[in-house]
């Protein structure tokens, strides 16, 4: 499982971006990628675990999926 930090969230449209510890580009994710509907509890700067998978809508990019609802709240330094 990969790890990273929530870089930005857009609660209105239900998506965000994660700065992955091992990737050079930020990873897109959607509200339904967060398990058990915990999207509303995510905060910018929060550390999260996730899996990386191909984006089915944009084949030239990867995205974050399977973000667990119980994630750490410590901020990346």
Phi and psi in degrees as GROMACS dihedral restraints (atoms count N, CA, C in turn):
[ dihedral_restraints ]
;  ai    aj    ak    al  type     phi  dphi    fc
    3     4     5     6     1   -85.6    20    10
    4     5     6     7     1   164.3    20    10
    6     7     8     9     1  -133.7    20    10
    7     8     9    10     1   154.2    20    10
    9    10    11    12     1  -172.3    20    10
   10    11    12    13     1  -168.7    20    10
   12    13    14    15     1  -125.2    20    10
   13    14    15    16     1   135.4    20    10
   15    16    17    18     1   -63.6    20    10
   16    17    18    19     1   118.0    20    10
   18    19    20    21     1   -90.4    20    10
   19    20    21    22     1   -42.2    20    10
   21    22    23    24     1  -152.9    20    10
   22    23    24    25     1   151.6    20    10
   24    25    26    27     1  -133.3    20    10
   25    26    27    28     1   143.2    20    10
   27    28    29    30     1  -126.0    20    10
   28    29    30    31     1    90.6    20    10
   30    31    32    33     1   -61.4    20    10
   31    32    33    34     1   -30.0    20    10
   33    34    35    36     1   -65.5    20    10
   34    35    36    37     1   -46.3    20    10
   36    37    38    39     1   -95.0    20    10
   37    38    39    40     1    -9.1    20    10
   39    40    41    42     1    76.4    20    10
   40    41    42    43     1    40.5    20    10
   42    43    44    45     1  -145.3    20    10
   43    44    45    46     1   173.3    20    10
   45    46    47    48     1  -166.4    20    10
   46    47    48    49     1  -174.8    20    10
   48    49    50    51     1  -132.7    20    10
   49    50    51    52     1   143.1    20    10
   51    52    53    54     1  -116.1    20    10
   52    53    54    55     1   131.8    20    10
   54    55    56    57     1   -85.1    20    10
   55    56    57    58     1   103.5    20    10
   57    58    59    60     1   -77.3    20    10
   58    59    60    61     1   141.2    20    10
   60    61    62    63     1   -62.0    20    10
   61    62    63    64     1   -28.4    20    10
   63    64    65    66     1  -112.3    20    10
   64    65    66    67     1     6.7    20    10
   66    67    68    69     1  -117.0    20    10
   67    68    69    70     1   149.9    20    10
   69    70    71    72     1   -85.4    20    10
   70    71    72    73     1   -17.6    20    10
   72    73    74    75     1  -118.3    20    10
   73    74    75    76     1   155.1    20    10
   75    76    77    78     1   -71.3    20    10
   76    77    78    79     1   149.7    20    10
   78    79    80    81     1  -105.7    20    10
   79    80    81    82     1   129.9    20    10
   81    82    83    84     1   -75.2    20    10
   82    83    84    85     1   146.6    20    10
   84    85    86    87     1  -146.7    20    10
   85    86    87    88     1   155.3    20    10
   87    88    89    90     1  -111.7    20    10
   88    89    90    91     1   162.4    20    10
   90    91    92    93     1   -50.7    20    10
   91    92    93    94     1   -41.3    20    10
   93    94    95    96     1   -75.5    20    10
   94    95    96    97     1    -3.4    20    10
   96    97    98    99     1   -81.7    20    10
   97    98    99   100     1   -14.3    20    10
   99   100   101   102     1   -91.3    20    10
  100   101   102   103     1   120.8    20    10
  102   103   104   105     1   -64.3    20    10
  103   104   105   106     1   147.7    20    10
  105   106   107   108     1    56.6    20    10
  106   107   108   109     1    28.2    20    10
  108   109   110   111     1    62.5    20    10
  109   110   111   112     1    33.1    20    10
  111   112   113   114     1   -91.0    20    10
  112   113   114   115     1    17.8    20    10
  114   115   116   117     1   -55.4    20    10
  115   116   117   118     1   -40.4    20    10
  117   118   119   120     1   -65.7    20    10
  118   119   120   121     1   -19.0    20    10
  120   121   122   123     1   -90.1    20    10
  121   122   123   124     1    -8.6    20    10
  123   124   125   126     1   -73.6    20    10
  124   125   126   127     1   147.6    20    10
  126   127   128   129     1  -135.1    20    10
  127   128   129   130     1   147.5    20    10
  129   130   131   132     1   -59.8    20    10
  130   131   132   133     1   137.7    20    10
  132   133   134   135     1    89.7    20    10
  133   134   135   136     1    -6.9    20    10
  135   136   137   138     1   -77.4    20    10
  136   137   138   139     1   138.3    20    10
  138   139   140   141     1   -79.8    20    10
  139   140   141   142     1   138.9    20    10
  141   142   143   144     1  -140.8    20    10
  142   143   144   145     1   155.5    20    10
  144   145   146   147     1  -101.4    20    10
  145   146   147   148     1   152.7    20    10
  147   148   149   150     1  -168.5    20    10
  148   149   150   151     1   169.9    20    10
  150   151   152   153     1  -109.2    20    10
  151   152   153   154     1   154.6    20    10
  153   154   155   156     1  -106.9    20    10
  154   155   156   157     1   130.4    20    10
  156   157   158   159     1  -142.0    20    10
  157   158   159   160     1   158.4    20    10
  159   160   161   162     1   -63.5    20    10
  160   161   162   163     1   142.4    20    10
  162   163   164   165     1   -80.2    20    10
  163   164   165   166     1   119.6    20    10
  165   166   167   168     1   -67.9    20    10
  166   167   168   169     1   -21.1    20    10
  168   169   170   171     1   -92.4    20    10
  169   170   171   172     1   -28.2    20    10
  171   172   173   174     1  -128.3    20    10
  172   173   174   175     1    96.0    20    10
  174   175   176   177     1   -67.0    20    10
  175   176   177   178     1   -12.2    20    10
  177   178   179   180     1   -90.4    20    10
  178   179   180   181     1     5.4    20    10
  180   181   182   183     1  -137.4    20    10
  181   182   183   184     1   161.4    20    10
  183   184   185   186     1  -103.3    20    10
  184   185   186   187     1   161.9    20    10
  186   187   188   189     1  -141.5    20    10
  187   188   189   190     1   164.5    20    10
  189   190   191   192     1   -90.7    20    10
  190   191   192   193     1   139.8    20    10
  192   193   194   195     1  -140.3    20    10
  193   194   195   196     1   169.0    20    10
  195   196   197   198     1    54.1    20    10
  196   197   198   199     1    50.5    20    10
  198   199   200   201     1   -82.6    20    10
  199   200   201   202     1   115.8    20    10
  201   202   203   204     1   -65.2    20    10
  202   203   204   205     1   151.5    20    10
  204   205   206   207     1   -73.2    20    10
  205   206   207   208     1   -29.1    20    10
  207   208   209   210     1   -99.4    20    10
  208   209   210   211     1    92.3    20    10
  210   211   212   213     1  -119.1    20    10
  211   212   213   214     1   162.4    20    10
  213   214   215   216     1   -69.7    20    10
  214   215   216   217     1   149.5    20    10
  216   217   218   219     1  -106.7    20    10
  217   218   219   220     1     9.5    20    10
  219   220   221   222     1   -74.6    20    10
  220   221   222   223     1   145.1    20    10
  222   223   224   225     1   -90.4    20    10
  223   224   225   226     1   148.0    20    10
  225   226   227   228     1   -75.0    20    10
  226   227   228   229     1   136.6    20    10
